Amino acid sequence: MSKHVSSALPDASSKRILTRSLFQRYEEAATTLSRIRNLPVDHEYVAWELTQTREQVEAEDLIRGEDGNIKLVKQLFQARGHRYRLFLGMALISFKT
């Protein structure tokens, strides 16, 4: 069980490294991912996973466009339906006890 949990945590951090500076820290992400998977850096699975992550980040950037995170949060609160769902979710969480 501990192996499964420990392998899940660094995987998320390597994806954060890749998304933070997509091309500048690519080698660091590859090194981290190869260490997590116990595979060499030039293994085809490591290259495939890095490519998939990079494509996902690029697709999300295309969808988001030039909008930053602040603008996305503002849009969340501007739509009436989103505000209602957000309030409902927060209320359910607070009354869960």
C-alpha positions in Angstrom: 0.0 0.0 0.0 2.8 2.5 0.8 4.4 1.8 -2.5 1.2 2.8 -4.3 0.8 6.0 -2.3 4.4 7.1 -2.7 4.4 6.5 -6.4 1.3 8.6 -6.8 2.6 11.7 -5.1 5.8 12.3 -7.1 3.9 11.7 -10.3 1.8 14.7 -9.6 4.8 16.8 -8.7 6.6 15.9 -11.9 3.5 16.9 -13.8 3.5 20.2 -11.9 7.1 20.7 -12.8 6.3 20.1 -16.5 3.3 22.5 -16.5 5.1 25.2 -14.6 7.8 25.7 -17.1 6.9 23.5 -20.0 10.1 23.6 -22.1 12.6 25.0 -19.6 12.3 22.2 -17.0 11.5 19.3 -19.4 14.7 17.5 -18.5 14.0 17.8 -14.8 10.5 16.4 -15.3 12.0 13.5 -17.4 14.6 12.7 -14.7 12.0 12.8 -11.9 9.5 10.6 -13.9 12.2 8.1 -14.8 13.2 7.8 -11.1 9.6 7.3 -10.1 9.0 4.6 -12.7 12.4 3.0 -12.2 13.1 3.3 -15.9 15.9 4.9 -17.8 15.3 8.5 -18.9 15.3 7.5 -22.6 12.8 4.7 -22.1 9.8 4.9 -24.5 7.2 4.8 -21.7 8.8 7.9 -20.0 8.9 9.7 -23.3 5.3 8.7 -24.0 4.0 10.0 -20.6 5.9 13.3 -21.0 4.5 13.7 -24.4 0.9 13.0 -23.2 1.4 15.5 -20.3 2.8 18.2 -22.7 -0.1 17.7 -25.1 -2.7 17.9 -22.3 -1.1 21.2 -21.1 -1.1 22.6 -24.6 -4.7 21.6 -25.1 -5.7 23.3 -21.9 -3.8 26.4 -22.8 -5.6 26.5 -26.2 -9.0 26.2 -24.4 -8.1 28.8 -21.8 -6.4 31.2 -24.3 -4.7 34.2 -22.9 -6.9 34.3 -19.8 -5.1 33.9 -16.5 -6.3 32.1 -13.5 -7.7 35.3 -11.9 -10.0 35.8 -14.9 -11.2 32.2 -14.7 -12.1 32.6 -11.0 -14.0 35.8 -11.8 -15.9 34.0 -14.5 -16.8 31.3 -12.0 -18.5 33.9 -9.7 -20.1 35.9 -12.5 -22.3 33.1 -13.7 -25.5 32.7 -11.6 -25.6 28.9 -12.0 -21.9 28.6 -11.0 -22.4 30.7 -7.9 -25.4 28.6 -6.9 -23.5 25.3 -7.3 -20.5 26.7 -5.5 -22.6 27.9 -2.6 -24.5 24.6 -2.5 -21.3 22.6 -2.4 -19.8 24.7 0.3 -23.0 24.5 2.4 -23.1 20.7 2.0 -19.4 20.4 3.1 -20.0 22.7 6.1 -23.1 20.8 7.3 -21.4 17.4 6.8 -20.4 17.2 10.4 
